[in-house]
Amino acid sequence: MPRVPFWAQILAGLVLGVLFGWIARQWEVGWLGTSLTEIGEIFVQLLKLAVAPLVFFAIVISITNLRKVSNAARLATRTLLWFMITSLIAVAIGLAIGLLTDPGAGSGLSARDGAEPEESGSWLDFLTGIVPTDVITPFTELNVLQIVFMAAVVGIAALKLGPAAEPLLHLGESVLALLQKALWWVIRLAPLGSLGLIGTAIKDYGWNLIGQYATFTADIYVGCALVLFGVYPLLLSAAARVSPLRFFRGAWPAIQLAFVSRSSVGTMPLTQKVTERLGVPRNYASFAVPFGSTTKMDGCASIYPAIAAIFVAQVFGVELGLGEYLLIVFVSVIGSAATAGLTGATVMLTLTLSTLGLPLAGVGLLLAIDPILDMMRTATNVAGQAAITVIVAAREGILDREAYDSARGADISALDAEPRRVDSEAQVAGATA
């Protein structure tokens, strides 16, 4: 529908999804419910189909692209440092909201309503799970953390190998371009995907469930909104000296797609495209965005586990002290790579609960409401990935401020057809001392 703006298509998909989901539940229309489920599942499957090779080649090429940028180590270090700073701010906001609102106190839920998840995460699982046992299983089982590890090894080895690795890198760049083009086609299906996903959530759980989790749901949305529309604009203004409004105009296509797709990795090509439009050099954006898509999770790994831990503790009658709150901060900052940019944050939540000694059955209490929460969490994740990339580029003197100031919101179809901007010599060279 080229004449209808993409945001309007997304909104129409959400509204129709709520309507069809309500009809399927209210009047038990079996074929409609099945259709909604199939549409949503196919959309998610198409996103996941490209995830494994996309992550692998994006990380490899992003690491090797740093050879074209002076002060590459400094850029990488500053990017990681800003990731950690914003994670600290986000988890502090999550803890404050949870302590102020007591989300589990009036929910009416009890310990018997929960069930342990089939998959859980612990620090031992996290550490031992980074290194794969073979090179095939991570791709077949979609273990993104292990794929990132292998890609990092290959990328660093290619840097050390030098000219001998050039044929492999040229092949990798071509494969990555093909994957991104195919993923653009999937992205264009996002209005249908949003219809199926939100419709299935309403059909399966209805409004009663949302009422039970009203405080918890509101906490997550308010916490994410404070970070998305409060913290990031403040940092953009104070640390980067750029207009937050222009940032949101340029980055909004990626943020809205993240809200619908619930996948940072699936949104990654679009996130990189909008950061380049905002004046970030392509050689740096191609490193920072894939890196952030697998490790930068303010919504899923900071705000959500902080509020969820308080919720579970209150439902199970466990008292949390200062030590436990400090552990939540530690897990959120260090363990965010466990979320790995996929839909959902179950592994991160189980990692947090196991570290605190809380019952893993608490995860079962939150699985039903998770799809609705994940939309806002992922939008926050992607906004943070783009914002930190802009902030670091601005502070290191490599941001094209003229391009940033002239950035305007664009439809996804226009972004897909837009040629890649060529970096200037000054941007490729990087910042001087």
Steps between C-alpha positions, in 0.01 A plus 500: 500500500751762383262796536426429867775605745663204669418627850132515400519141375656394832229681697227344286653156559499553877140627508371219276697247704335612822157494332541156337656355814207622709251356249681164492495481881154644564314285247749212487561535126748215453611572144565866578709415807698243302561748219628766741736248662635379166556852369692602813706180512597520131614861543718408800634194316600716203687735733674213677591338168748778430621551858784245520685586175417870538655521848806300397587702189399833656735448796787376280470792257446754778822394675704502179355839400671650803831465313381790283451726801780654703461479879294181451584368846399832654167497312426143609587577862293819508204318345510228765541759776191693387306174475583433865418856612151494348440148634576629851257787456230270360527241778492777762176631347357146496584445868356837600171435320472148645564619856252787467212299350530147653389329175450154655316608813150541358513263204297223663759246383668244724788252483273222370425705186862474384691219333871459432599575139631229270814707441684693767820694531768509766846654516654160437274444198580850378878460528524143371238567233709764327737246343325258259578128483492511119447754222163368379283473812493875583345566159247215513396577859526878452736557790581864424754536780712218357460639148629837623798325662592316178452814291725700734773234472475496120498881480806543723682220314423670168646826633818319603520314168499823300485493116468121491151533654374750240323240277310369804403851605377590151286185501372584847403852394307363202319240712415764761359730231286215364370413848415861575313537170297185572430623853367826357227296330409346834500844661244615244268227634508649851141637484372146441733368767371753753142401419574133564715547812278742691186315385638172635586660835147639541343173378701284739495715814231765466472816705452323833862389504619850424289621793675257735836636393386862469753652739787288370415577136468872575834493683680349200347747256562800725859392571575447132332830409712687757818357348383534139359854520688631804846352545598470133392855404682638806821316407471605136466864607760503778763253377469526122370857462243395241124541468300209651205588277707450186625171643148368541402622154787308347489189722122458523467239218733265691327565833155425361620184327663384825167553680323272253766236429627468861845420361807723524689275259212499251496880511880526471525589124246778545669625819831523316335680209341768721822560696685555172228747394560679830861564398683209665785372277411165346826338613417577862124437471568156351686415820294673768152395382562123467693512827211681667236271348646208692613670823319834547164419664379775733140382473547122521812481716469799735149635556315171459705268729515768771122542518437128438728396787309727739170364364603135546641566848173658611286219358714235671534698822878545483658807656769670289774708659770737384729209405235353270438835333872540434502150348218603265712795385802274447305241300334765285828668404714188454252236383308690233668302220290202616192657339674481161261724310221246454134530594443456870728537802440172682868406524589838650217472751598149609861617531388781730268281711758224540764752607262640764390156614137567402277214376528444126129418506458877501590500132182305431297784648634741239509290182134562415533877504847503341404571135324823596794611715760401244378752244588800718817338631637438150412851381705632793787265416522615140466869586791459742713324240451789257533774763829373644645462149415866432634615839836324460538625142425857611739492794778353287457769234396266217128585484391681184298770675372644173351161410360468854334842491348431160374151590128452459269210564471273199273214406652153507456458124702821445773381735521169316552674165741760637866448403756474776669823595874508430715602797718805459876473542481680834239256630697197387812636661320544831545759769834667561643536847 
